[in-house]
Amino acid sequence: MLGAALLTLPPVEHVLAEGADSGDAALIERGRYLVRIAGCNDCHTPGYAQSGGQVPEPLWLTGDQLGWHGAWGTTYPTNLRLYMQGISVDEWLQQARTRQLRPPMPWFALRDMTEEDLRAIYSLVRHLGPAGEPVPAYVPPEQEPVGPLVRFPLGSQ
């Protein structure tokens, strides 16, 4: 009897793709598209830009150890897969609208996205689930960072 009941359950991939709501699959697909075209992967996915976007999706948005160094100090692309697990969609929407992040993060691009687009990105990241390791912490301008860097010219903000 239990075996027959198990045969009627949908495959796990089908459940994951559809999510809890019928609109989740479309929202996740929209998020996948936006992450590709908005440049999110360029910084937040190791090796993405260098490989012409040929990084498998399970590795997307796991942050990077490559630092971005300029007059503001040194920043590292956040591991969004870990970060988004700790905030609600409402917190994400609020942060996307109000936070002014350090370069080179184009915070103004998040600010200008529609709520639907921001929800789609959030849905994709949550769908992908936690992965990867935390990135190095921000390094103030008066300290010298360790590791690989992209150095902006002096005086650039």
Buried (B, 14 or more C-beta within 10 A) or exposed (E): EEEEEEEEEEEEEEEEBBBEEEEBBBBBBBBBBBBBEBBBBBBBBBEBEEEEEEBEEEBBBBBBEBBBBBEBBBBBBBBBBBBBEEBEBEEBBEBBBEEEBBBBBBBEEBEEBEEEBBBBBBBBBBBBEBBBEEBBEBBEEEEEBEEEBEEBEEEEE
